[in-house]
Amino acid sequence: IEYYEATGGAVAQVSWAHQGAACPLGQYRADYYANTGFAVVPTLSRCERQTANAWGTGGPPGLPVDGFTVRWTERVRFAFVSTMSLCLTSSL
């Protein structure tokens, strides 16, 4: 990470942690929590090929229909040096 703050009012934080067993390259590890605060232990963990799910009137197995959270992690192997952007969207 590169960081420069000229006025002294900002904070930059970086952290990482092992999130359990990794999924195969090209898949996401999805950790589902039965609350909106990312409980310590996920209720459901599985590998998924995409981060888009259409639950309809249901929800993930073993979780409430509303009020759950999910954290997706992916292993990425970079074969080159470049500037990249990560864009996320949500339907909150």
RARAVEN-V551401 format. One record per pair of residues at least 4 apart in sequence whose ideal C-beta (glycine too) atoms are under 8 Angstrom apart, sorted by the first residue. I is the first residue (numbers start at 0). J is the second residue. Records with the same first field share a line. If there is no record, write none. Layout:
BEGIN
I=J, J
END
This chain:
BEGIN
0=11, 13
2=11
4=8, 9, 11
18=28, 30, 70, 72
19=28, 30, 44
20=28
21=28, 74
22=26, 27, 28, 46, 47, 73, 74
23=46
24=74, 76
25=48
26=46, 47, 48, 73
27=46, 47, 48, 49, 50, 71, 72, 73
28=44, 45, 46, 71, 72, 73
29=43, 44, 45, 46, 47, 50, 69, 70, 71
30=41, 43, 44, 69, 70, 71, 72
31=41, 42, 43, 44, 59, 62, 67, 68, 69
32=36, 37, 38, 41, 42, 67, 68, 69, 70
33=38, 42, 61, 62, 63, 66, 67
34=38, 66, 67, 68
35=66, 67, 68
36=68
37=68, 70
38=42
41=70
42=61, 62, 67
43=59, 60, 61, 62
47=52, 71
50=71
52=59
54=58, 59, 64
56=64
57=64
58=62, 63, 64, 65, 67
59=67, 69
62=67
63=67
END
